[in-house]
Amino acid sequence: MKDTKLRSITKGVSWRIFGSIDTFLLSWLIFQNPKHAGSIALLELCTKVLLYFLHERFWNIIKIGRHENGTVEHWRSLLKGITWRLIGSIDSTILSWLVTDKLIGAFKLGFSEIITKIILFYLHERLWVLIKWGRIYEVEPVLVKDLNEN
């Protein structure tokens, strides 16, 4: 089973909606500045959709935890969430530091997101497991010779 590029893009956009809301709220809480929070969340729209797409395409290559019948192991979703969060936290830390010039606050945001985003990402991933659109199921080819034997 594989995912189409359009499915990966759509997942990226839907995830970014959840992720940007979370980033905005955490940034506002940490930096006490809604303008900074908005700037950080908007910048992430540019960087994270691309990063998420590349992350999805990478995981599309990895078959472990994914079955031909379309089921996906829970641990695969969790592992994807952890790897994505590492990438995402680095991006959030750098962007918030650039926007606010506050390195300690940037690290607070990056570390805070580890908790909130892994939970949100896992739930998002499990929701997408239920959606069959954009899935390509690989089946063994049936040979004419096989059909004639019956």
N, C-alpha and C positions, 0 to 999 in steps of 0.2 A: 504494500500500500504506500502511496505517495500523495503529497498535497500539490495542487496546482500553484503556480506563482500568484494567480489572482486570489486564491484562498489565503496565502501567506500575507499578501498586501492587505486584504480585508481584516485579517486577524490583527495585523499591525496597527491599523487605524482604530479598530474597536478597543484594543488594549491601550492605545495612546490616550483615548478619551478618559478611561479609568485612571491611567497613570498620571495624566496631566492634572486632573482634579486633585489627586492625592498629593502630588508635588506642590501644587499651588497652596493647598491648605497647610502642609508641613512647612513650606517656605515662609508663609505668613506668620505662622506660630513661632518659628525660630528667629526670623529677622525682624518681626514686628513692623513690616512694611509691605502693604498690598501691591505697590508698584514694583518692588523687587520681586515679589512672589509671582506677579503676572509676567514679568520679563523672563524669569527663569522658566516658567511653564511654557511660554511661547517659544523660547529658544529650543526647549526640549522637543517641541513638535518637529522642528527641522532635523535635529540630530537623531532622535530616538526612533523615528519611523524608519529611517534608513538602517540604523543599527539593528532594530528588531527584525526587519526583513532579512538582513544578512544572517542573523542568529537563527531564524526560522529555516532558511535555506540550508544552513549548516546541519541543523537537526533533522532535516528532511533526508539527508544522506545517511545518517545513523539509524540503523534498523532495530537496535536492541530495545526491547520493551514495547515494540509495535508489532501487532499480529496482522496476518493477511486478511482476517475476517473483519478488520476495522477496529478491534478493541486495542486499547492502549493501557499499559500498566500505570498504576498510580505513581510508582516511584520514578517513572520516566518524566511525568509531569512535574514532580518535585525537583528532580535534577535539572530539568530545563529551566525551572524557576530560579534555581540557585545560580546557574551559569549566566542567565540573563541579568540577574540582580547584580552580580559582580560587574558586568559591563555597564549596566544602568547606573550603579552607584558611583563609579568612576566618572561617568559623564555628568551626573548631577553635581558631584563635588566640584568638578572643574568649572561647569557653567555658573554655579552659584558663587564661586569664588570670583570669577570674572565680573559678574554683575554687581556683587556687593563689596568686593575687596576685603571680605572677612573670612579668613582661612578657618578659624575655629568653627564659625557658624556653618561654613561649607562642609566641614567634616561631620558636624552634628546632623546636617541634612542627609548626607550620604549614609551615615549609620542608621538614622531613623528609618530611612527608606528600606533598609534591609529587612526590617520586621514587617512593615506595612505592605511593601510591594511583593514579597514572597507569598504572603497570604493571598493578596489580591490576584497575583499572577496564577497561582495554583487554581483558584476558583475560576478564573477566566479560561485557563487551559482545560479544566474539566467540563466547562460549558461547551467549548469548541469540540470536545470529543463527541458530544451528542449531535453535532451538526455534521451531516454527511456531505453537504454541498462542497464541491471542490476537491473531493477525494478521488484518487485514481487507484482502483483495486487491481493488483497484478494477479492474473490467474495463469495457470499453465496452459499453453496452447494445445488445442485438441487437433490431432493429426487425422487426416482422412483415413489413413491406415487403421487407426484406433477405432474409428466408426465402423469400418467394414468387418472388423473382427467380431462384432456383436451380432 
